[in-house]
Amino acid sequence: MSTAYAFLSGAVAMGYAIASLFFLRFWRRTHDRLFLAFAIAFLLLMLNSALATLGNVPLENRAYLYLLRLAAFGIIIGAVIQKTRSR
């Protein structure tokens, strides 16, 4: 793995972590479950990016890591559906 790839993957993970912290802060102010769901989803995306980079897993063995992405997007979809039905 090249140094540039590891650096950019770390930057992406940091971006996900910052987004998660922002949504967590919004949730603490409003107690809206949609913000909590987004915070959890971005935390899962950060974990996916960090594990793929730090784990030094070959590309052909990364399929199980995509379950974290699936869970993150499932949480977002579920939260949006729950938010629209509650109105």
Backbone as CSV, one residue per row, in Angstrom:
resi,resn,N_x,N_y,N_z,CA_x,CA_y,CA_z,C_x,C_y,C_z
1,MET,0.848,-1.164,0.000,0.000,0.000,0.000,0.900,1.235,0.000
2,SER,0.574,2.158,-0.867,1.416,3.348,-0.960,1.117,4.320,0.179
3,THR,2.062,5.197,0.414,1.923,6.182,1.474,0.807,7.174,1.156
4,ALA,0.688,7.541,-0.119,-0.359,8.488,-0.525,-1.740,7.885,-0.302
5,TYR,-1.895,6.598,-0.628,-3.184,5.935,-0.426,-3.540,5.883,1.064
6,ALA,-2.579,5.563,1.890,-2.830,5.502,3.333,-3.173,6.885,3.877
7,PHE,-2.482,7.913,3.392,-2.753,9.276,3.843,-4.157,9.704,3.446
8,LEU,-4.543,9.462,2.199,-5.871,9.859,1.741,-6.973,9.049,2.424
9,SER,-6.732,7.794,2.692,-7.716,6.986,3.425,-7.876,7.498,4.848
10,GLY,-6.787,7.918,5.455,-6.873,8.515,6.783,-7.629,9.826,6.771
11,ALA,-7.433,10.620,5.716,-8.171,11.880,5.596,-9.662,11.631,5.429
12,VAL,-10.019,10.620,4.669,-11.434,10.275,4.496,-12.028,9.814,5.824
13,ALA,-11.292,8.983,6.552,-11.767,8.519,7.863,-11.933,9.685,8.822
14,MET,-11.005,10.624,8.788,-11.117,11.804,9.648,-12.337,12.640,9.267
15,GLY,-12.616,12.764,7.978,-13.793,13.497,7.534,-15.078,12.849,8.034
16,TYR,-15.137,11.520,7.969,-16.308,10.804,8.496,-16.443,11.021,10.005
17,ALA,-15.329,11.010,10.712,-15.359,11.207,12.170,-15.835,12.617,12.517
18,ILE,-15.386,13.613,11.772,-15.823,14.986,12.024,-17.307,15.135,11.737
19,ALA,-17.776,14.539,10.642,-19.209,14.593,10.330,-20.018,13.918,11.432
20,SER,-19.519,12.809,11.953,-20.202,12.117,13.036,-20.288,12.994,14.276
21,LEU,-19.203,13.685,14.594,-19.209,14.572,15.761,-20.168,15.749,15.585
22,PHE,-20.251,16.287,14.382,-21.206,17.370,14.134,-22.642,16.897,14.344
23,PHE,-22.975,15.733,13.772,-24.336,15.224,13.939,-24.619,14.860,15.390
24,LEU,-23.617,14.388,16.112,-23.795,14.094,17.530,-24.069,15.376,18.312
25,ARG,-23.395,16.439,17.953,-23.636,17.724,18.612,-25.050,18.227,18.314
26,PHE,-25.496,18.089,17.064,-26.857,18.503,16.722,-27.881,17.663,17.468
27,TRP,-27.598,16.367,17.645,-28.528,15.504,18.367,-28.612,15.918,19.839
28,ARG,-27.479,16.289,20.434,-27.503,16.710,21.843,-28.322,17.975,22.039
29,ARG,-28.341,18.848,21.038,-29.151,20.068,21.138,-30.635,19.818,20.947
30,THR,-30.979,19.000,19.946,-32.379,18.844,19.549,-33.021,17.544,20.015
31,HIS,-32.229,16.543,20.336,-32.713,15.203,20.676,-33.568,14.600,19.562
32,ASP,-33.224,14.960,18.323,-33.886,14.396,17.149,-33.156,13.112,16.767
33,ARG,-33.903,12.023,16.663,-33.283,10.721,16.400,-32.631,10.641,15.030
34,LEU,-33.051,11.496,14.095,-32.436,11.499,12.772,-30.959,11.890,12.866
35,PHE,-30.643,12.875,13.702,-29.249,13.283,13.874,-28.433,12.179,14.529
36,LEU,-29.025,11.465,15.476,-28.320,10.355,16.111,-28.037,9.244,15.104
37,ALA,-29.004,8.968,14.233,-28.808,7.944,13.210,-27.693,8.335,12.249
38,PHE,-27.649,9.598,11.854,-26.581,10.045,10.977,-25.226,9.971,11.674
39,ALA,-25.173,10.303,12.952,-23.914,10.218,13.704,-23.417,8.777,13.759
40,ILE,-24.302,7.845,14.014,-23.922,6.431,14.064,-23.489,5.939,12.690
41,ALA,-24.218,6.359,11.650,-23.882,5.928,10.295,-22.502,6.440,9.885
42,PHE,-22.202,7.702,10.168,-20.879,8.221,9.805,-19.788,7.587,10.650
43,LEU,-20.095,7.203,11.863,-19.117,6.488,12.681,-18.817,5.115,12.080
44,LEU,-19.835,4.442,11.572,-19.624,3.150,10.913,-18.814,3.312,9.625
45,LEU,-19.075,4.382,8.877,-18.308,4.627,7.660,-16.847,4.923,7.985
46,MET,-16.617,5.653,9.085,-15.245,5.921,9.514,-14.547,4.620,9.910
47,LEU,-15.263,3.783,10.630,-14.694,2.502,11.037,-14.366,1.637,9.827
48,ASN,-15.226,1.650,8.821,-14.984,0.898,7.594,-13.710,1.377,6.904
49,SER,-13.563,2.691,6.783,-12.382,3.244,6.123,-11.112,2.950,6.920
50,ALA,-11.188,3.095,8.230,-10.008,2.869,9.068,-9.599,1.394,9.066
51,LEU,-10.550,0.498,9.165,-10.219,-0.928,9.172,-9.641,-1.382,7.847
52,ALA,-10.165,-0.844,6.759,-9.648,-1.231,5.445,-8.205,-0.777,5.279
53,THR,-7.875,0.379,5.832,-6.517,0.896,5.681,-5.564,0.303,6.712
54,LEU,-5.936,0.357,7.969,-5.036,-0.095,9.025,-4.911,-1.612,9.086
55,GLY,-5.955,-2.295,8.665,-5.919,-3.753,8.686,-5.038,-4.334,7.607
56,ASN,-4.689,-3.515,6.605,-3.849,-3.948,5.500,-4.416,-5.212,4.855
57,VAL,-5.730,-5.205,4.655,-6.447,-6.344,4.088,-6.358,-6.271,2.568
58,PRO,-6.011,-7.363,1.904,-5.988,-7.349,0.428,-7.378,-7.064,-0.138
59,LEU,-7.411,-6.535,-1.351,-8.682,-6.126,-1.951,-9.678,-7.276,-2.066
60,GLU,-9.206,-8.457,-2.358,-10.132,-9.583,-2.551,-10.740,-10.078,-1.235
61,ASN,-10.181,-9.687,-0.098,-10.698,-10.124,1.202,-11.450,-9.029,1.952
62,ARG,-11.796,-7.938,1.291,-12.461,-6.825,1.960,-13.979,-6.910,1.916
63,ALA,-14.539,-7.972,1.414,-15.992,-8.061,1.236,-16.731,-7.928,2.566
64,TYR,-16.207,-8.497,3.632,-16.887,-8.415,4.923,-16.887,-6.994,5.478
65,LEU,-15.911,-6.178,5.075,-15.886,-4.797,5.540,-17.041,-3.986,4.956
66,TYR,-17.531,-4.382,3.803,-18.628,-3.653,3.190,-19.940,-3.856,3.928
67,LEU,-19.998,-4.822,4.833,-21.185,-4.967,5.675,-21.353,-3.762,6.595
68,LEU,-20.247,-3.118,6.975,-20.340,-1.890,7.768,-20.989,-0.776,6.955
69,ARG,-20.619,-0.673,5.680,-21.259,0.321,4.814,-22.735,0.022,4.642
70,LEU,-23.049,-1.248,4.452,-24.451,-1.639,4.305,-25.253,-1.275,5.549
71,ALA,-24.676,-1.515,6.714,-25.349,-1.156,7.963,-25.521,0.352,8.075
72,ALA,-24.502,1.122,7.684,-24.588,2.584,7.763,-25.698,3.120,6.859
73,PHE,-25.730,2.658,5.634,-26.764,3.134,4.721,-28.139,2.632,5.125
74,GLY,-28.215,1.437,5.710,-29.491,0.940,6.224,-30.006,1.789,7.377
75,ILE,-29.104,2.222,8.241,-29.486,3.097,9.356,-30.020,4.425,8.824
76,ILE,-29.346,4.989,7.822,-29.802,6.258,7.247,-31.169,6.101,6.598
77,ILE,-31.343,5.063,5.817,-32.628,4.843,5.151,-33.729,4.627,6.175
78,GLY,-33.457,3.818,7.199,-34.461,3.582,8.239,-34.819,4.848,8.994
79,ALA,-33.836,5.686,9.280,-34.095,6.931,10.016,-34.909,7.907,9.183
80,VAL,-34.614,7.986,7.895,-35.375,8.894,7.026,-36.816,8.407,6.886
81,ILE,-37.009,7.115,6.734,-38.373,6.569,6.639,-39.127,6.805,7.936
82,GLN,-38.478,6.575,9.073,-39.126,6.800,10.365,-39.477,8.260,10.555
83,LYS,-38.609,9.166,10.110,-38.850,10.602,10.247,-40.028,11.051,9.384
84,THR,-40.129,10.537,8.174,-41.226,10.949,7.301,-42.549,10.339,7.737
85,ARG,-42.538,9.165,8.325,-43.800,8.545,8.791,-44.301,9.152,10.079
86,SER,-43.412,9.745,10.865,-43.832,10.298,12.153,-44.620,11.585,11.979
87,ARG,-44.509,12.213,10.819,-45.257,13.437,10.573,-46.625,13.067,10.167
